[in-house]
């Protein structure tokens, strides 16, 4: 496994691989890896000839400086996991490599309403920073395939628009959310939960599963939100939002027939840890 810290060195390596006709898969991460990340690696290795994983804790994605400070950085463990998973190359840039002082990396990108709802409402500036770093990483690596997880569904939707708007020659592949045994979506934040809270946090996913049937049979979004929030509050969770949206535009929907793809997304604090999750409630007009 090659470890690159400089852009030019990584690009030279990629150019040689592409000159040999090899398809490049790319998995961007912020480290603190778990099996959810490794499932993206598995998918990339199955559909690409070489897989590159980046580890970069992007300061522009944190509207709360304290959250950036608390973000775990177990780099040695991360590298060991990537090595055993068969990754060919890891990109470990410094902030100066991603945001060089000698030229601007800012992009003129308008994600539209998709960035102002849900995470965008509660984490102002998050998506502009996320879009900038993903564009920068794609510009550096120029992969054939980009692998992202469904858990960050809003982020993935915005990157899909970024790719379309800039006509980037990359295939975006969404990989299913990987869950713990109790249904809790795997996240780097889960390690900050007490064992008891981590066990109870499976209620988040279970509540979204149970609410699907109610929505399909005509329950309003307001009724579903109220019922789910009551369950959360009974467990001393602090719900932040629950929205039911069009899976392509992220516009809010009110009934099962409003869109061909419908996704429910939520954010909730368990102890002092902010967790997000989502569930696809409708995949197409046939189901």
Secondary structure, 3 states (H helix, E strand, C coil): CEEECCHHHHHHHHHHHHHCCCCEEEEEECCCCCHHHHHHHHHHHHHCCEEEEEECCCHHHCCCHHHHHHCCCCHHHHHHHHHHCCCCEEECCCHHHHCCCCCCCCCCCCCHHHHCCCHHHHCCCHHHHHHHHHHHHHHHHCCCEEEEEHHHHHHHHHHHHHHHHHCCCCEEEEECCCECCCCCECCHHHHHCCHHHHHHCHHHHHHHHHHHHHHHCCCCHHHHHHHHHHHHHHCCCEEEEEEEEECCCCCECCCCCCCCCEEEEEEEEECCEEEEEEEEEECCCCC
